[in-house]
Amino acid sequence: WLRRCPASSNKRFVIAGNHDYWLEEFGPEKAQELLGEGVEYLEFSTGSFEADLGETSPRMVKVYGAPVST
């Protein structure tokens, strides 16, 4: 269902929440494998995509994902 959600950049990110310990236990490689193509799992890592913010040229946006909160 996640890959069917509209996204102008065709990039989708998944970041585990602080209670998603089961996803953390899989590790980033296995989590990425389960999510499949078109979805990027972030665990203490960054992803990026181009976003059209209505300016003259698109901007690169970086997303940092951490499965814990402070």
N, C-alpha and C positions, 0 to 999 in steps of 0.2 A: 504494500500500500504506500510505502514511503516514496518509492520511485515514481509513483503515479501522481504525487502532489506537484502542483505547478511550481516551477523554479526557473526564473529567467536565466540563471547562469548554468542550469542543469547540474548543479552541485548540491549535494545534501550531506549534512554532517550529523553524526550521532555522538553524543557525549553522555557517558554514564553519570547518573546522579549519585549523591552520597549514600543512597540505600540500594543501589544497583550492584551490590558486591558480587553477585553471580556473574555479571558481565565482566567485571574487573578480574575475577578469578580465571576467566578464559584466557586473558592476555590479549594484547592488541592484534596479534596476527590471527588468532582464532576468531575473535570478534569481527574482524574485517572479512574473514572468509564467510562467516555466517550472514553478514549483511549483504554481501555480494557486490556486483558492479554498480556504479553510479551512486554509492553511498560511502562516505569516508568516516571511519571511526577515529575519534581523537581521544587519546589518553596521554596527558602531559605532552601534547604535541600541537602543532598548528596546521591549519589548512587555509587555503586562499581561493578567492574567486573574484571575477570582474563584475562590478556592479555599475549600472547606468544610474547615476544620481541626478540626472537632468542637467549636467554640466556639458561642456564641449566635448569631453572625452570620458570614457569609462574609467573608474578608479579600481585599483586592486584593494580588496578588503581581506584582512587576515583575521582568522578565528582561532582562539586558543581554547583547548578543551582539557579540563582536569576533573576527574571523577570524585572530587572531594570538595567540601566547602569549609570555609574558616569562620 
